[in-house]
Structures are given as C-alpha cells and as structure tokens.
Amino acid sequence: MLLKSAAIGQTVQAMPKAVRFESVQHMVMIERAIAMPRPVAATIVVSGASGVLGSALRRSLAARNLPVLQLVRRLAGEGQLTWNPTAASPFVDVTPIEGTLAAIHFSGASIAGHRWTPAYKRELAASRVDSTRALATALAGLRRPPRTLMVASAVGFYGNRGEEILDEWSAPGAGFLPELSQLWEDAARPAVEAGIRVVHLRFGVILNRGPGAVGQMLPVFRMGLGGKLGNSRQWMSWVSIDDAIAAILFALETPALTGPVNITAPNPVTNAEFTRALAHQLRRPAILPVPAVALRLMFGQMADEALLSSARVMPSKLVKSGFQFSHPRVEKALAAILG
C-alpha cells in the first residue's frame, strides 16, 4: 500500500548501517523498500489543515507516522510552510514541497456560513477556484511533483435533482453551486496536464460533533425546537467524519481512483428521515417545521441551493473499489457521534 510503503521507506532510512537480517525474506523486503522511488518523501502537504476535516486528517496521518506539511497564510511555525495563493508566485521557496508524497487541498470559505451576497460569492470563488489553480500550477512546475493531488469539492456539483439517483458519471446541475464546483474542479487542470493524479473529493454533509451541520443543529434540537426544513422531501447526502477520513486515505492508497470521487455514505436520507433520526438520538421531539419561505427570508439563495436542494448521491467509485463504510446508515453514524 502506498502509505505503508512510504512509512517503510522512512523506517529503512532511520536504520543503522549494520543491520542483522532475521531471514533471507527479511533482507529482500528491506532491499525492496530501499529501492522504492523517493522513499524518504512521505510528507503529505495539506492546506486547510486547521479546519475540522484537516485536523482529523492530521491526527490519522500522525497515527500512521506520516508527517504533514501544513500550508498556512501566516508566518510559518514548525511543520508549516507559508504560501499566498493570490500572489504570482505562491511560494517563496518550493524546496519543502519537492518530492512530497501527495498534496491535499481543503481550503475554502464556508458555503453555508454566510448569506450569498455578490461579495461573498466572489470570496467563495477566490477561496476555492483561485487557490486550487495556484496550488495545481505550483505543483505542476516542480522538478519532482507529488504523485497525487486531492482537492475538496462538494455534492453541490449535482445541483437540485429531486429523486434522481446520482453518481460520479452524472452531469452537473444548474445554479451557483454547480457552476462554482465545475470551476473549482477545472482549476486543478495544470496538475492533470503535468501527469499528477488528481482526485476531486465531492463531500456530502459531514456529520461530526464539533463545528458543522450537526453542531449547528444540536442546541435547537436539544431544546425540543428542531424540525423539518421545507417540505422535508429533499434528499441529503451525508457521511460520518470517520468514514470521510477513511475514504480520503483509501483514495490516497488506490491509484486507480482518479477524477471525481463521491465521499458520501451509501444510504442518503430525506430531510424528514434525518430529522427523525437526530431527534430520536437526542430523545427530543422534532415538531416545529421551518417553512421554505422563512428559510429564503433568512438565507436567500443559499436556502434554495443548500438547505432545500435535493441531491441523492451514491459513492459508486468507492464501493466498486472495495471501500467499506463503518457508518453506512445515518442512525449508526449519529449514535457514534452523539452517544
């Protein structure tokens, strides 16, 4: 496996020169590890590493003894590298990212954290499209680029599709989010043209206890004031944070996975089903629906394209590649998060 091989390479480099081999097979294994291309370059470059997803990924990589080089926009500390994606040359010195194993790009302003004013739409585009293009271009220009670039994307690519079952081969939808998602993914083209394997991680709603969709809902639901959104028939494609991290690592270790990969559980639910499951887990009623008109008054266009939009997305590439979900059903996922 890619990550295991990289870890072996690091171990071999750290071994003393005089090694007692336990067997011929042991010697052959060590020799093969030494002969692996770029064995020392096990570093994973991560942007947005301080966010919920990035922090969880860093912990998982640390558990595998794989170092992370965080891309930050402030003065860099240990294990960090300063970059400015708005500059003509994002990196003052590209040496630290030469020959790294992979780059994972999570940076981006919150889709649901703000009303979509024209100014905020520009910020969403700049934080995703421009930063992705800057990183992809920088990686493409390296003498020893990483084997893989993984870029966060979203199931917003598919737009509002009602009951239609969607997977990675489905066409994009219509609206601001699908247009943004297409530009976002197209921005990685310089890396593709340089021969870097590019994976677009189309995340569904990530379920976790901290900041995020569930975290925002918990106070309301715990007071017994939660309820369905709109007509509650819209499909919600979700994934537990544990499965999201496991899927990222699986994709990183699976060279055959390229292009868009849906990071969603195999059992999407309607808003009514999710509301019922969350209320049941918290042992609270959920009897106060929020009308669509009220959501539109509060959030404008974001309500229609994020809160009321229906996307029934399946993780076809992950399933066909053999990935196993720990939380395939929303009830089990919520129990693991909130139990």
N, C-alpha and C positions, 0 to 999 in steps of 0.2 A: 504494500500500500504506500501511496506517495508520502503521507505524513509519517508513517512508521519508518520508511526508508530514510527520510531526512533526519529523523531522530537517531537512527543507527549511525548515519554519517557523522553527526555531532559526537556521538559516543566514541567512535573509532578515532576521531581527531584528538580526543582527550586521553586516549590510552597511552601508557608509557611505551617506549620503543621496544623494550624487552617484554614480550607477551608469551605466556605459556598457553598454548592451544590445547584444549581439552580433547580434541579429536581432529581427524582429517576434515570431517564435515564442518567443524567449528572454524578451522583455518580457511576453508573455501568460502564460508559465509562472510568472514571478516575481509578476505581479499575482494570479494564481490562488492561489499559495502564500500571499501576503499576506492574501487574502480568506478563507482557510480559518478555520473556527471554532477559537478557542483555540490558535493556532499555537505560542505560547510554552510551553504546558503539556505538554511532552514528558516530564515526570518520571514514572517508574514507582515506585510505592510498593511496597516488598517487606518482609514480615515473615518472620522465619526466614532472613534474608539471609546469615547467617554459617555456615549448615549446608552440607553437601556440595552439595545441589541449588541452594540460594540463592547460594552462592559461584560456581558455574558459570554461573548465570543472570546474575549481576552482570558477570562477565567478557564474556559475549556481548553484553549491553546496552552496556557500555563500548565494545566494538568497533564498535557502531553509533552511537556518540556520543549515547546516550540516558542521561541522568543517573538515578540511583537514589536514592530517599529511603528509608533503612533504618529500620524501626520497631524500637526497642530498649526493653528494660525497665530499662536503667541510665541513668546520666547521658549525654545525647546528645553526640556529637562532630560533626565536620564530615560533612555528608551524612546525618545521622541525626536522628530525632525520637523523643523519649521517649513511650511510651504505657504504660498499665496496664489491660489488658483485664478485670481483676477489679474495677475502680473503676466507680462510677456514671457518671462522665464519663471515658472512657479517655484523652482528650487534654486537656491544659490549654489548648492553643490549636490550633484546627483550620485556621488560616490556611495553614500549609505544605502541607496536602493538598487545599485548594480548587483545583478546576480541573485536577487532575493527569490524565494520560492513562489510567492504569489502576492497579489495586491487585492484588497477587499475595500470597496468604496461605499461607505454608509452615509456620507454627509448629505444634509438637505434640511431645509426649513420644514416645519410641521405642516402637513396637509390640512389636518383638522384643528389646528391650534389657533386659527385666526380667520376672520371674515375675509373673503376673497375680493378685496379691493383691487383696482388696477395696479396699484403699487405693490401689493402683496403678491399678485400673480407674477410680476416681474422678479420679485425676490425668490419665489418658488422656482422659477425657470433658471435664474442665475445660480442658485444654490445647488441645483441638480444638473442641468444641462451644461452650463459653463464649467463647473468644477469637474464633471466627468470628462469633458473634452480636454481640459487642461491636463488631467492625470493620464488619460489614454495617450495623448500626444507625447508627454514626457516619457512614459514607459516605452513607447514605440521608438524613441530616439536613443535609448540606452544601448551600449555595446553588448550587454548581457541582460536582456529584459527578463522579467519573471515569466514562468511558463503560463500562468493563469491570471486573468483579471476578472474579479467578480464584482458586479455593480448592483446595488439595490435598485429595484424597480417596484412596481405595485400592480395588483389586480385591477387597479383603476384603468389600466390599459384597455380592458374589455368594455368599459362603459356600462350603461344601464341596459341589461339584456333580458330582463324578465325571467322566464322559466328555462331559457336556453342553457344547455349544458356546455360548458366552455373548457377548452384545454389549450396547450401551448400552440396548437395549429389554428386556433380560431382567429378571425380577423379582428382588428382593433375596432372599438366603438366610436361614438361621436361625442364631442364635448371637450371641455377644457382638460380634464384629467387624461383622457385617451390621447389627446394631442400632445400634452406635456410628456406623457410616458413614451410616446414614439420618439420625440425629440431627445429625451433622456437616454433611450437605448441607442439611437443613432449616433449619439455623441461619442460612443466608445469605438466607432469605426476605425480611427487611426491605429488602435491596438489590434483589431482584427486584421487589418491590412499588413501589420508588421508580423503576423504569424502567431500572435498571442491568443491562447484560448480564452474567449470571453463568454462569461455566463451572466445572464440577466436574471437576478433573483426577484421574481414577481411575488412579493409578500402579500398575504391576506392580512386580516386584522390579527395582530399578535396578542395573545392572551397571557398576561403576566400580572403579578400582584402590585407592582410598582406603577410608575407613570405609564399612561397608555389608556386604551379604551376601557378596560375593566376598572382600572384605578379611578377613572373619572366617574364611572357609574356607581361604584361601591357606596359612597356616602348617601346618595339618593336612595338606592335600593335598601340599604340598612335602615333607613328611616321609614321604610314601607311606602315610599313615594315614587318608586320606579314603575315603568310601564312600557307598553309597546310604542314604536315610532311609526307614525302614519298609519297605513292600512296593515302594517306588520307582515305583509306577504313577501317583502323583498328578501332576496337570498343574501346571506352573509357568509363569505369565505374566510375562514379563520385558521389559526394554527397556534398551538401552545409554544411558549418561548423555548422550552426544552427541545421540542421537535424542530423548531426553526433553526436552532444552533446545530442540532444533529444533522439536519438536511444540508446546511452550509458545508459542514465538514465532509459529509458524504459526497457532495458535488465536487469539493476540492480534491477528493481522492479518486474521482471517477472521470478519467479523461474523455470518455465518450459523451459526457454531458456538456453540451455547448448551446449557446443561444439562450432563449428564454426557458426558465425552469420555474414552474409554479410552486411556491412554498406555502402550501395550504393543506389542511387536513383533508382526507378523502371523503369526509361526510359534511359538506356545507349544510347550514341550517337557515331557516327563515328567521326573521326578527322575532316573530312570535315564539318560536321554539327556543331561541337563545334567551329571551326574556324569562320564559318559564323555567328554563334550566338554572339561570342565575338566581332567580327568586327562591327556587327550591333549595339550592345550595346554601343560601343565606337564611332560610326558614322565615321568609318575609313575604307578604302579599305583593303583587305587582298589578295593581288595578287602576292606575292612573295613566291612561294613554296620552301621548303627546301628539296632537293633530299635526298634519303636514303643514298646514298654514302657519301654525305657531313656529315650527322649525324654520320655515322660509323667512318669517319675520326676524327671527333671531340670527340666522346664519346666511341668509341669501342663497347664492348659487351653490355654496358648499353643501347646503342641506340636500339639494336635489342630486348632486353628483357623488356625495359621500354617505350621508345618513339614510337617504331614501332610495338610493340606487340599488339595483338588484344584479348581483354577479354570482352565478353558480359555477364556481371554478373547480376543476379537478386537477390533481397533481400527477398527470399522466406520465410524464418523463421520470419522475422519482419512482413511481410504482413499477413501471416497466423495467427500471434499472435495479430493482430489488430493495429499495429503501423500506425499512419497517418503522411505522409510526408507534411511538409509545402511548400517544393520546389520540386515537383515531376518532373518538366521539367527544362531543362538547361537554357532556356530563362528567366524563372521566377527567377531562382537562381542567374544568372548573374545580372539581374536587381536589385535584393535585395542587392547584394554585392557592385555593382558599381553605383547604382542610387543615 
